[in-house]
Amino acid sequence: MSPIIDHLITVLGTDHVLTGQAVAESYSHIWRMEEKLLAKAITLPRNTEEVSAVVKICNQYEQPIVVFGGRTNLVGSTETSGEDIIISMEKMNQIEEVDTQSRTVTVQAGAILENIQMAVSSEDMFLPLNFGAKGSAQIGGIISTNAGGLQVFKYGMTRNLILGLEVVMADGTIISGLKKIIKDNSAFDLKQLFIGSEGTLGVVTKAVLKIIEAPKSRTSAFVGINNYTQVIHFLKFMDKELAGNLSSYELIWEDSYKIMTGPQNDIKPPIPYGYKYYVLIEGLGIDQNKDQARMQFLLEEAYEKEIILDAAIADGSSDLEWFWTIREDVHQLKSSCTIDHHFDISIPIPEIGIYVEETVNRLNQIEGVHKVFAFGHVADGNIHFIVDKENSNPELKKEIDLTVYSPLKKLGGSVSAEHGIGLHKKAYLDLCRSAEEIRIMKVLKKALDPKNLLNRGKVIDNG
Ligand SMILES: Cc1cc2nc3c(=O)[nH]c(=O)nc-3n(C[C@H](O)[C@H](O)[C@H](O)COP(=O)(O)OP(=O)(O)OC[C@H]3O[C@@H](n4cnc5c(N)ncnc54)[C@H](O)[C@@H]3O)c2cc1C
């Protein structure tokens, strides 16, 4: 054993420092479980003090660290080399308190999103944070990527839900800011530094999240539209007529809808094929029967006004599950690809129709591209592409990347709406952040992690 491993074992015990074969048998991403994991060791701290002790030891040995949450990120941010020590947060999975008076939930960073949702819901409260990876993604990873998801349109990104954080800094110092208050203008809001910085500035160990009173009704519908202008028109119409209760507005292009609802998935399409756009909407309210009747009425009105061409409303909880499984289970798209290449861009909402059409056409002209799937959180200006390509050749990757990313600067968009930068998008950061902004990011990184130990080489270079 090396001195650092011995030192880590003295603090955590042998059961909580995995090496050799145990490391090789683990994985760096839920979609690549068959690949052997490379790392010097995986540490499994049980509490904040142990995280701090591990980080202090790593600091002393100038040892690079990668923090593992649920390993569901889509940007290579948990990739490792054999030189890294991993801090896996899986043992720190406690949901410490659901406070229905302050309307907060306090959790350890390794708590899985779906478990937090259930704990909150058992107190008749609601955590408005949801996306397809909820069964694996941990709140620490979600905070570190500032994840978005299916209800950002109404409730904002993860950042909007965080009231307090506890963080272990690169030298092992514990910063504890687990406040439950919404308003706090007492100087710099330091927690914001750790939200969305992908584990490069500190290790999140606990969080206080804002929760809300549970809605009493949930209504959803699938809608068919052929014209992008009407997609925007329908968004404005529903948002206005539901008076702030519209909580999701998801857009799926026909090619994606066909795979998501194809016979291979054993999922029937709620409305027939043949439309260019499929919109899935959700309204949260207070009375199931009345809210469903209201949605039905509005869909009929939109149909009569020729804003939409078809619609199916979810009737009961099994329909709701059916509709939302279609949208959430992007694995269906992924598994239909030879090699899948993911994108998560954002641009102003009015630009999306033409940008997607032109980009998909350009991508389809590239030799080695089989198919392009488009879908996304259109009300947030956020579109995902999954490009099905023939191989992992770097030249092909670059050509596809440039086709998707090049127009974004002019459009005032972003190479990452919600997944982050990690390794995969580092080369394109300057398309959406200025040289001055990137310089300030480097200044912050140097100040908070002067030895460049935390997630080294991800997001920005330390030069
Ligand atoms: C099927 C699927 C659907 C998805 N849908 C969405 C979506 O709709 N919206 C969206 O925004 N994202 C989505 N994602 C990606 C999203 O980024 C992740 O699912 C989630 O936010 C990452 O959480 P995680 O625990 O898996 O983090 P990981 O993947 O383990 O880590 C992500 C980053 O955070 C760091 N990190 C992890 N834990 C900590 C910690 N405690 N302290 C400091 N750093 C830490 C890691 O080092 C890494 O840099 C989806 C992913 C999948 C697979």
Ligand as a Chemical Component Dictionary entry (heavy atoms), coordinates in Angstrom:
data_LIG
# 
_chem_comp.id                   LIG 
_chem_comp.type                 NON-POLYMER 
_chem_comp.pdbx_formal_charge   0 
_chem_comp.three_letter_code    LIG 
# 
loop_
_chem_comp_atom.comp_id 
_chem_comp_atom.atom_id 
_chem_comp_atom.alt_atom_id 
_chem_comp_atom.type_symbol 
_chem_comp_atom.charge 
_chem_comp_atom.model_Cartn_x 
_chem_comp_atom.model_Cartn_y 
_chem_comp_atom.model_Cartn_z 
_chem_comp_atom.pdbx_ordinal 
LIG C1  C1  C 0 -31.479 9.637  -18.037 1  
LIG C2  C2  C 0 -30.881 10.959 -17.646 2  
LIG C3  C3  C 0 -31.688 12.090 -17.657 3  
LIG C4  C4  C 0 -31.169 13.322 -17.282 4  
LIG N1  N1  N 0 -31.985 14.402 -17.324 5  
LIG C5  C5  C 0 -31.512 15.595 -16.933 6  
LIG C6  C6  C 0 -32.367 16.746 -16.946 7  
LIG O1  O1  O 0 -33.521 16.690 -17.365 8  
LIG N2  N2  N 0 -31.846 17.893 -16.484 9  
LIG C7  C7  C 0 -30.557 17.997 -16.048 10 
LIG O2  O2  O 0 -30.136 19.074 -15.650 11 
LIG N3  N3  N 0 -29.746 16.945 -16.062 12 
LIG C8  C8  C 0 -30.170 15.749 -16.482 13 
LIG N4  N4  N 0 -29.318 14.679 -16.491 14 
LIG C9  C9  C 0 -27.888 14.896 -16.164 15 
LIG C10 C10 C 0 -27.647 15.466 -14.784 16 
LIG O3  O3  O 0 -26.491 16.273 -14.789 17 
LIG C11 C11 C 0 -27.463 14.447 -13.734 18 
LIG O4  O4  O 0 -28.443 13.445 -13.818 19 
LIG C12 C12 C 0 -27.359 14.947 -12.278 20 
LIG O5  O5  O 0 -27.466 16.321 -12.104 21 
LIG C13 C13 C 0 -26.007 14.530 -11.746 22 
LIG O6  O6  O 0 -26.136 13.990 -10.476 23 
LIG P1  P1  P 0 -25.187 12.796 -10.020 24 
LIG O7  O7  O 0 -25.404 12.561 -8.587  25 
LIG O8  O8  O 0 -25.321 11.632 -10.917 26 
LIG O9  O9  O 0 -23.744 13.451 -10.204 27 
LIG P2  P2  P 0 -22.443 12.832 -10.836 28 
LIG O10 O10 O 0 -22.684 12.481 -12.253 29 
LIG O11 O11 O 0 -21.920 11.763 -9.963  30 
LIG O12 O12 O 0 -21.468 14.086 -10.750 31 
LIG C14 C14 C 0 -21.693 15.241 -11.506 32 
LIG C15 C15 C 0 -20.631 16.278 -11.146 33 
LIG O13 O13 O 0 -20.820 16.711 -9.814  34 
LIG C16 C16 C 0 -19.679 16.410 -9.001  35 
LIG N5  N5  N 0 -20.207 15.987 -7.709  36 
LIG C17 C17 C 0 -21.011 14.934 -7.427  37 
LIG N6  N6  N 0 -21.343 14.940 -6.126  38 
LIG C18 C18 C 0 -20.715 16.005 -5.571  39 
LIG C19 C19 C 0 -20.651 16.552 -4.264  40 
LIG N7  N7  N 0 -21.309 16.000 -3.249  41 
LIG N8  N8  N 0 -19.891 17.658 -4.056  42 
LIG C20 C20 C 0 -19.200 18.227 -5.084  43 
LIG N9  N9  N 0 -19.218 17.751 -6.330  44 
LIG C21 C21 C 0 -19.982 16.665 -6.574  45 
LIG C22 C22 C 0 -18.925 15.341 -9.753  46 
LIG O14 O14 O 0 -17.551 15.364 -9.440  47 
LIG C23 C23 C 0 -19.205 15.741 -11.178 48 
LIG O15 O15 O 0 -18.370 16.793 -11.538 49 
LIG C24 C24 C 0 -29.800 13.439 -16.886 50 
LIG C25 C25 C 0 -28.998 12.303 -16.870 51 
LIG C26 C26 C 0 -29.515 11.065 -17.266 52 
LIG C27 C27 C 0 -28.625 9.865  -17.226 53 
# 
loop_
_chem_comp_bond.comp_id 
_chem_comp_bond.atom_id_1 
_chem_comp_bond.atom_id_2 
_chem_comp_bond.value_order 
_chem_comp_bond.pdbx_ordinal 
LIG C1  C2  SING 1  
LIG C2  C3  SING 2  
LIG C2  C26 DOUB 3  
LIG C3  C4  DOUB 4  
LIG C4  N1  SING 5  
LIG C4  C24 SING 6  
LIG N1  C5  DOUB 7  
LIG C5  C6  SING 8  
LIG C5  C8  SING 9  
LIG C6  O1  DOUB 10 
LIG C6  N2  SING 11 
LIG N2  C7  SING 12 
LIG C7  O2  DOUB 13 
LIG C7  N3  SING 14 
LIG N3  C8  DOUB 15 
LIG C8  N4  SING 16 
LIG N4  C9  SING 17 
LIG N4  C24 SING 18 
LIG C9  C10 SING 19 
LIG C10 O3  SING 20 
LIG C10 C11 SING 21 
LIG C11 O4  SING 22 
LIG C11 C12 SING 23 
LIG C12 O5  SING 24 
LIG C12 C13 SING 25 
LIG C13 O6  SING 26 
LIG O6  P1  SING 27 
LIG P1  O7  DOUB 28 
LIG P1  O8  SING 29 
LIG P1  O9  SING 30 
LIG O9  P2  SING 31 
LIG P2  O10 DOUB 32 
LIG P2  O11 SING 33 
LIG P2  O12 SING 34 
LIG O12 C14 SING 35 
LIG C14 C15 SING 36 
LIG C15 O13 SING 37 
LIG C15 C23 SING 38 
LIG O13 C16 SING 39 
LIG C16 N5  SING 40 
LIG C16 C22 SING 41 
LIG N5  C17 SING 42 
LIG N5  C21 SING 43 
LIG C17 N6  DOUB 44 
LIG N6  C18 SING 45 
LIG C18 C19 SING 46 
LIG C18 C21 DOUB 47 
LIG C19 N7  SING 48 
LIG C19 N8  DOUB 49 
LIG N8  C20 SING 50 
LIG C20 N9  DOUB 51 
LIG N9  C21 SING 52 
LIG C22 O14 SING 53 
LIG C22 C23 SING 54 
LIG C23 O15 SING 55 
LIG C24 C25 DOUB 56 
LIG C25 C26 SING 57 
LIG C26 C27 SING 58 
# 
